[in-house]
Amino acid sequence: MMDSIQSAMRDFMNSEQFEERFAQAQTRIFNNERVKAFLSSHPELSEDVITQDVMKLYEYKKEWENCDQCPGLSQCPNLMQGYQPELYVERGRIYTRYNPCFLKVEDNEFKRRKHLIKSYYIPNEILNATFSDLHIDTEDEERSKIAQQALEFAHEALPGEDGSGLYIHGSFGVGKTFIAGAVANVLAERGVKTIMMYAPDFFREMKQAIAEGTVQEKLEEVQQAEVLIMDDIGAETMSGWIRDDVLGVILQQRMMEKLPTIYTSNFDYDELENHMAYSHKGGEERVKAQRIMERIRPFTSPLYLTGKNRRHN
């Protein structure tokens, strides 16, 4: 059976039909503008070499035709998805190497940035936030000023050298979390590793970690993040353990290591202190709340964000 297939293939390749098709294919290859430009830049190549390496020229032509009709990275039909061929000459022969196209470069950069941002319970819309997507009304100078301050922080933050962070507060739906997400992406572009967490759900996870025996592991990860973003702090149900043994421990270590923390909250500083002072079992513990705030107030710049609730638009 195999002999008969190979025999049939030899007969076809030796037939006039094959020779005619091959001649037509060669004509199309050598009439291709990119192939012509390459060959004209290498007059040292002999006809014998060009004939021997004609399949490389064909591959080059075909792959670039795919790129000219680019269907997008996920649908790329090239031999190496997201890569474009480049011809070069070495020791008198034609060779091909592949370089990433601009879509592949963008995708690699996107994945690199995402690798630098770890999140707990943060939606993709926020993880993909950028300052260019931030909605600012032309008459809203204060909102524009706050966005500029946040952008400056993202460009200038120096984890390990300066532990100063941001405290972004305001009413529901004004865009506090979106700005924090945009900061995280600028930090990622700089190669700064960031953890962004939705505080109420993270604190609930910490309670579950007691049974799992993973409290210390989770604490250390958050303590050591180059930049930590705590979203919606104050929305959690406060307990003495969460305040003192989780939040207090995290903030103490970050203060000592000069690692910036960004907070978003519906509360201002005084309101957050009142929230911290009352646990659902311990009653009022004002001194302990003040101890937490001494690790927040001096190490953050308050940014009061106003505006309409954009979640309902």
C-alpha positions as CSV (number, residue, x, y, z in Angstrom):
1,M,0.0,0.0,0.0
2,M,2.8,2.4,1.0
3,D,4.7,1.6,-2.2
4,S,1.7,2.4,-4.3
5,I,1.2,5.8,-2.6
6,Q,4.8,6.7,-3.1
7,S,4.8,5.5,-6.7
8,A,1.7,7.7,-7.3
9,M,3.3,10.7,-5.8
10,R,6.5,10.2,-7.9
11,D,4.3,9.9,-11.0
12,F,2.4,13.1,-10.2
13,M,5.6,15.1,-9.4
14,N,7.1,14.0,-12.7
15,S,4.0,14.8,-14.7
16,E,3.5,17.8,-16.9
17,Q,0.6,18.9,-14.6
18,F,2.9,19.2,-11.6
19,E,5.6,20.9,-13.5
20,E,3.1,23.4,-14.8
21,R,1.7,24.1,-11.4
22,F,5.2,24.4,-9.9
23,A,6.2,26.9,-12.6
24,Q,3.1,29.0,-11.9
25,A,3.9,28.9,-8.2
26,Q,7.4,30.0,-8.8
27,T,6.2,32.9,-11.0
28,R,3.9,34.0,-8.1
29,I,6.8,33.8,-5.6
30,F,9.2,35.8,-7.7
31,N,6.6,38.4,-8.6
32,N,5.9,39.0,-4.9
33,E,7.1,42.5,-3.9
34,R,8.7,41.4,-0.7
35,V,10.5,38.5,-2.3
36,K,11.7,40.8,-5.1
37,A,13.0,43.3,-2.6
38,F,14.9,40.6,-0.7
39,L,16.5,39.1,-3.8
40,S,17.5,42.5,-5.1
41,S,19.2,43.3,-1.8
42,H,21.3,40.0,-2.2
43,P,22.7,39.9,-5.7
44,E,25.3,37.5,-4.6
45,L,22.7,34.7,-4.4
46,S,23.1,32.3,-7.4
47,E,20.1,30.9,-9.3
48,D,21.0,27.5,-8.0
49,V,20.8,28.7,-4.4
50,I,17.5,30.5,-5.1
51,T,16.1,27.3,-6.7
52,Q,17.2,25.2,-3.7
53,D,15.7,27.6,-1.2
54,V,12.6,28.4,-3.1
55,M,10.4,26.8,-0.5
56,K,11.7,29.3,2.1
57,L,10.7,32.1,-0.2
58,Y,7.3,30.5,-0.7
59,E,6.8,30.2,3.1
60,Y,7.9,33.9,3.5
61,K,5.5,35.0,0.9
62,K,2.6,33.0,2.3
63,E,3.1,34.0,5.9
64,W,3.3,37.7,5.0
65,E,0.1,37.4,3.0
66,N,-1.6,36.0,6.2
67,C,-0.3,39.1,8.0
68,D,-1.6,41.4,5.4
69,Q,-5.0,39.9,5.9
70,C,-4.5,39.7,9.7
71,P,-7.6,38.1,11.4
72,G,-6.3,38.9,14.9
73,L,-3.8,37.2,17.2
74,S,-6.2,34.4,18.4
75,Q,-7.0,33.5,14.7
76,C,-3.4,33.9,13.4
77,P,-2.8,31.1,10.7
78,N,1.0,31.5,10.7
79,L,3.2,28.5,11.5
80,M,4.1,30.3,14.7
81,Q,1.1,32.2,15.9
82,G,1.8,35.9,16.3
83,Y,5.2,35.8,14.6
84,Q,6.3,37.2,11.2
85,P,9.1,35.8,9.0
86,E,12.3,37.5,8.2
87,L,14.7,36.3,5.5
88,Y,18.4,36.5,5.9
89,V,21.5,35.1,4.2
90,E,24.2,33.1,6.0
91,R,27.1,31.2,4.3
92,G,25.5,31.7,0.9
93,R,22.1,30.2,1.8
94,I,18.7,31.6,2.6
95,Y,17.3,31.2,6.1
96,T,14.2,32.3,7.9
97,R,13.8,33.6,11.4
98,Y,10.6,34.7,13.1
99,N,9.9,37.9,15.0
100,P,6.8,38.8,17.1
101,C,4.3,41.0,15.4
102,F,3.0,44.1,17.2
103,L,-0.1,42.3,18.4
104,K,2.1,39.6,19.9
105,V,4.3,42.2,21.5
106,E,1.2,43.9,23.0
107,D,-0.2,40.6,24.2
108,N,3.1,39.6,25.8
109,E,3.3,43.0,27.6
110,F,-0.4,42.7,28.7
111,K,0.4,39.2,30.2
112,R,3.6,40.5,31.9
113,R,1.6,43.3,33.5
114,K,-1.1,41.0,34.6
115,H,1.5,38.7,36.2
116,L,2.6,41.7,38.3
117,I,-0.9,42.4,39.6
118,K,-2.3,39.8,42.0
119,S,-5.9,40.3,43.0
120,Y,-8.3,39.1,45.6
121,Y,-12.0,39.4,44.5
122,I,-11.4,42.3,42.1
123,P,-13.4,42.3,38.8
124,N,-11.6,42.3,35.5
125,E,-13.0,45.7,34.6
126,I,-10.9,47.2,37.4
127,L,-7.8,45.1,36.7
128,N,-7.9,46.5,33.2
129,A,-8.5,50.1,34.2
130,T,-6.4,52.9,32.7
131,F,-6.2,56.6,33.3
132,S,-7.2,57.2,29.7
133,D,-10.5,55.4,30.3
134,L,-11.3,57.5,33.4
135,H,-14.4,59.6,32.8
136,I,-13.8,63.2,33.8
137,D,-16.3,66.0,33.1
138,T,-14.6,69.0,31.6
139,E,-16.0,71.2,34.4
140,D,-14.8,68.8,37.1
141,E,-11.4,70.3,38.0
142,E,-11.2,68.6,41.4
143,R,-11.7,65.2,39.9
144,S,-9.1,65.9,37.3
145,K,-6.6,67.1,40.0
146,I,-7.1,63.9,42.0
147,A,-6.6,61.7,38.9
148,Q,-3.3,63.6,38.3
149,Q,-2.2,63.1,41.9
150,A,-2.9,59.4,41.6
151,L,-1.0,59.2,38.3
152,E,2.0,61.0,39.8
153,F,2.0,58.5,42.7
154,A,2.0,55.6,40.2
155,H,5.0,57.0,38.4
156,E,7.0,58.1,41.4
157,A,6.3,55.4,44.1
158,L,9.5,53.9,45.5
159,P,8.7,50.8,47.5
160,G,11.3,50.1,50.1
161,E,12.5,53.7,50.1
162,D,9.3,55.7,50.7
163,G,6.2,54.1,52.3
164,S,3.9,56.9,51.4
165,G,0.6,55.8,49.9
166,L,-2.9,57.2,49.1
167,Y,-6.2,57.3,50.9
168,I,-8.9,57.7,48.2
169,H,-12.3,58.3,49.8
170,G,-15.8,59.5,48.8
171,S,-19.3,58.3,48.3
172,F,-20.5,55.2,46.5
173,G,-19.8,54.8,42.8
174,V,-17.7,57.8,42.2
175,G,-14.7,55.9,40.7
176,K,-12.4,55.3,43.7
177,T,-11.7,51.7,42.8
178,F,-11.3,52.5,39.1
179,I,-8.6,55.0,39.9
180,A,-6.8,52.5,42.2
181,G,-6.9,49.9,39.3
182,A,-5.4,52.4,36.9
183,V,-2.6,53.1,39.4
184,A,-2.0,49.3,39.6
185,N,-1.6,49.1,35.9
186,V,0.9,52.0,35.7
187,L,2.9,50.4,38.5
188,A,2.9,47.1,36.6
189,E,4.3,49.0,33.5
190,R,7.1,50.0,35.8
191,G,7.7,46.4,37.0
192,V,6.3,47.1,40.5
193,K,4.5,44.1,41.9
194,T,1.1,45.0,43.3
195,I,-1.6,43.1,45.3
196,M,-5.1,44.5,45.0
197,M,-7.8,43.2,47.3
198,Y,-11.4,43.8,48.1
199,A,-11.0,44.2,51.8
200,P,-14.3,42.7,53.1
201,D,-13.9,39.5,51.1
202,F,-10.2,39.2,52.0
203,F,-10.9,39.5,55.7
204,R,-13.6,36.8,55.4
205,E,-11.0,34.6,53.6
206,M,-8.6,35.2,56.5
207,K,-11.2,33.8,59.0
208,Q,-11.4,30.6,56.8
209,A,-7.6,30.4,56.7
210,I,-7.7,29.7,60.5
211,A,-9.2,26.3,59.9
212,E,-6.9,25.7,56.9
213,G,-3.8,26.7,58.8
214,T,-2.8,29.2,56.1
215,V,-3.1,32.5,58.1
216,Q,0.6,33.2,58.3
217,E,1.2,32.4,54.6
218,K,-1.5,34.8,53.5
219,L,-0.4,37.5,55.9
220,E,3.2,37.3,54.6
221,E,2.1,37.6,51.0
222,V,0.2,40.8,51.6
223,Q,2.8,42.2,54.0
224,Q,5.5,41.8,51.4
225,A,3.7,43.2,48.3
226,E,5.6,46.1,46.9
227,V,2.4,48.1,46.7
228,L,-0.8,47.0,48.4
229,I,-4.2,48.3,47.4
230,M,-7.0,47.7,50.0
231,D,-10.3,48.4,48.3
232,D,-13.4,49.4,50.3
233,I,-11.8,49.3,53.7
234,G,-14.5,50.0,56.3
235,A,-17.1,48.0,54.5
236,E,-16.2,44.9,56.4
237,T,-17.8,43.7,59.6
238,M,-15.2,44.6,62.1
239,S,-13.9,42.2,64.8
240,G,-11.1,42.6,67.2
241,W,-9.1,39.8,65.6
242,I,-9.4,41.2,62.1
243,R,-8.4,44.7,63.3
244,D,-5.6,43.8,65.6
245,D,-4.2,40.4,64.4
246,V,-4.7,40.8,60.6
247,L,-4.9,44.5,59.6
248,G,-2.7,45.7,62.4
249,V,0.0,43.1,61.7
250,I,-0.1,43.8,57.9
251,L,0.2,47.6,58.4
252,Q,2.9,47.3,61.0
253,Q,5.2,45.3,58.7
254,R,4.5,47.5,55.7
255,M,5.3,50.6,57.8
256,M,8.6,49.1,58.9
257,E,9.6,48.0,55.4
258,K,8.5,51.3,53.8
259,L,6.0,49.7,51.5
260,P,3.2,52.0,50.1
261,T,-0.4,51.1,50.7
262,I,-3.4,52.6,48.8
263,Y,-6.8,52.5,50.4
264,T,-10.2,53.2,49.0
265,S,-13.1,53.9,51.4
266,N,-16.5,55.5,51.8
267,F,-15.2,56.8,55.1
268,D,-12.8,59.7,55.8
269,Y,-10.1,59.2,58.4
270,D,-12.3,60.0,61.4
271,E,-15.2,57.9,60.2
272,L,-12.8,55.0,59.6
273,E,-11.5,55.3,63.1
274,N,-15.0,55.2,64.5
275,H,-15.6,52.1,62.5
276,M,-12.4,50.5,63.8
277,A,-13.4,51.4,67.4
278,Y,-16.5,49.2,67.4
279,S,-16.2,45.4,67.0
280,H,-19.3,43.3,66.9
281,K,-18.3,41.6,70.2
282,G,-15.8,43.9,72.0
283,G,-17.8,47.1,72.2
284,E,-15.9,50.3,71.9
285,E,-12.1,50.0,71.8
286,R,-11.0,53.5,70.9
287,V,-7.3,53.2,71.7
288,K,-6.9,50.1,69.5
289,A,-8.6,51.9,66.6
290,Q,-6.3,54.9,67.1
291,R,-3.3,52.5,66.9
292,I,-4.5,51.3,63.5
293,M,-5.1,54.8,62.3
294,E,-1.5,55.8,63.3
295,R,-0.4,53.3,60.6
296,I,-2.7,54.9,58.0
297,R,-3.0,58.6,58.5
298,P,0.7,59.6,58.6
299,F,1.5,57.3,55.6
300,T,-1.2,58.4,53.1
301,S,-2.2,61.5,51.3
302,P,-6.0,61.9,51.5
303,L,-7.8,62.3,48.1
304,Y,-11.5,63.2,48.4
305,L,-13.3,62.1,45.2
306,T,-16.6,63.6,44.5
307,G,-19.1,63.3,41.6
308,K,-22.2,61.4,40.6
309,N,-22.7,57.7,41.2
310,R,-21.5,56.2,37.8
311,R,-22.6,52.6,38.6
312,H,-26.2,53.5,37.8
313,N,-25.3,55.1,34.4
